[in-house]
């Protein structure tokens, strides 16, 4: 087992940038208001399991069902696009199920915000460059950060207030919109080339 600090640090930073949990705080706060409760531990564990399973068998699963990584990324980009539209326009596109208020824990927090197409395709790229154990450590570091952010989102809500959250939500909505467009355009080009 060759643990390489440089590989761990690089993989951690790359995943942190792609997951962008700090940028997702307005989405989390908005979901917490709609769902009343988000199970931070459960969302973090589900995200970790999805990321690690995908690291090992992701490409094989996609190939098995006849989907390539680019098609997967385009589909995820569309989901992120609609989440961003909700944030920017202040509308509700994703109807919350009355019988399962904790669905937000799994969708869209665990997928596609944390273990989304961006992070899953990034894992496939990292796997080509870095040792497996270093990527796994990077995943766990990011999941700990995700857990802390999910856990403290209520405190952040009180600290920022309604106006502060509204402003941040619009700003990060536009950023998320840009990320979804970038993810869409870069992968749609790969599909047609």
N, C-alpha and C positions, 0 to 999 in steps of 0.2 A: 504494500500500500504506500504509494508515493504522494504524501500530502505536500502541496506546493502553495505557500502563502500567497504568492503573486497570482496564481491561477484562481485561488479562492476569492481574493480581493477583487480581481477583474470580473469574474463571473457574478459575484455579489452585486457589484456596481451596475453591471449591464442589466441584470434581472430587476434591480431596484428601479432603474430608469424606465424599463419596459412596463413593469407592474404599476408604477406611479401611484402608490397607495396614498401619498400625501396629496396628490392632485385629485384623488377620488374622495377626499373628505366631504365635500359638498354632497356628492351622490350618497354616501353612507349616512350623512345626517338626514337627507331627504327620505331615504329608505327607512331610517329609524322612526321618523315622524309618521310615515304611512303604516309601517308594520308594528309600531310600538316597541318591538324587541328584536334585536339581532343577537344571535348567540355567537359571540366572538370566538370562543374556543372551538365550537363546531365548525364555523366558517373557515378558521385557520387550518384545522385538521383535514377537512374536505379538500381545501386548496392544496395542502402538502401532499396528500394521497394522489390527487389528480396529476400534479406536477411530476412526482416521482414515478408513477406508473407510466405517464407519457414519455418520460425520459428513457425508460427501458423499452417500451413496446409501441410508442406513438406512431412512428413511421410505418411499422408493420400493420397496425390497426387501420390506418388510413389507406394503405395499399390494399388491404383485405376487402375493404368496402368500396374500393375503386375511387378514392378521393386522394388527390395529391395535396401537399402542404400549402400550395398557393391557393387552391380552391377553399381549403379550410380557413385560411387567413382572410380571404375575401368575405366569407360568410360571417366570421367574427367581426370584421370591420363594419359590416352593415348593422350588427347588433349594437356596437359601440356608437355608431352614427346616430341611431335612434335614441340611445341613452343621452347622448350629448344634446340632441334636439330638445329633449325634455328639460334639460338643465337651462339651455339658452332661452327657450320660448316660454318656459313655465307651464308646459302642458303635460298631460298624462297619457302616455302611449301604452305603457305596460300596466295592464289592469291587475291589481292585487287580488288574489283569490281570497274570498271571505273565510272559507273553511280552513285555510292554511296560511295564517299570518306570518309564519316563520319561513315561508318560501324564500324571502329576501336573503336569508342566510346562505342559501345555495345559489339562487339566481336573483340578481346578477352579481352578488359579491364574490362567492367562490368561483363562479364562472359567469360572465367573461372578465370581470374586473381583475381578480388575482390570477387565476389559472385560465387566462383567455388566450385567444389565438396568437397575440403578440408574444406572450411569455412562453407558450408552447412551441411556437416556431423558433423562438430564440434558443430554447433548450436543445432543439435539434441542431442548430448552428454551433452552440457551445460544445455539444457532444463530439463534433468533428475536430475541435481544436484542443479541448481540455480533458484531463483524466476524470473519470466518472465520480470518484469519491470527492473530488474538489467541487464539482457541480452540485452534488448532494448537500454538502456543507453550505454552499451558497444559497441553495433553496431554503434550508432550515433557518439561516440568518434572516432571510427575507420574510419568512413566515412569522418569525418572532416580531419583526417590525410591524407586519400586518396585524398581528394580534394586539400589540400595544396601541396602534392607531384605532382599531375597531373598539377596543376597550375604553379608550379615552375620548371617543367622539362626542359623548354627552357633555363632558366637561368643556370640550372645545366649543360646543354649541352654546353653552352658557357664557363662556368667555367672549365669543365673537358677537353674540346677539343676532337677532333676525336680519337686520340690515347688513351686517358684516358677512353673514352666511350667504345672503342674496347676492352680494357683490362678488364674493369668491366663487359662488356657484356659476354665475354668468361667465367669469373669466376662465375658470377651469372647464366649463362647458365648451367654450370656443377652442381651448387647447385640445380637449378630447375629440372635438369635431375635426380638428386639423390632424390629430394622430390617426383617426379612423380613415380620413381621406388619404393620408400618406400610405397607410397599410393597404387600403383598397387599390390605389393607383399602382404602387410598386408590385403588388401581387397580380393584378389584372394584366399588367404588361408581360409578366412572366408567363401567364396562361396563353397569351396570344403570340408570344415569340417562339 
